[in-house]
C-alpha cells in the first residue's frame, strides 16, 4: 500500500530548530516532486517548501531563509525539512506530499509542530 510516513514534529521554544522527515513507500514512483505543507487552526493549508526530482526548490515567503528542504541522495524516497529560527506563527500541522510523473498525489497523515515558550 502506498503511503507516506512523517516524523520529527514536537514542541520547541521560539528560536529553536526541528527537523521533519518523510519516507515514501517504495511503490510510489516515479517521483516528480516532494514537499511540505502546513495548516494552522482556522487557516488554509499552505505550501512550505517543495523539491523536484531535479532538486529545484521552492519556498513559501514566510519561511525563506529559515527552512531548508532536502532529499536523501541515496534513498530518493526520503525528504527532510530543516526548520530553524522557529516562530510561534510556525505552529501548525505539517504534511508531506509526493507527486509522481503518472499524476498520482499522495499526502501524509501530518505531524504537529508547536512553537511556544
Secondary structure, DSSP 8 states (H G I E B T S, - for coil): ---EEEE--EEE-TT--EEEEEEE-TTS-SEEEEEEEEE-TTS--EEEEEEETT--EEE-TTTTTTEEEEE-SSSTTEEEEEE-S--GGG-EEEEEEEEETTS-EEE---EEEEE--
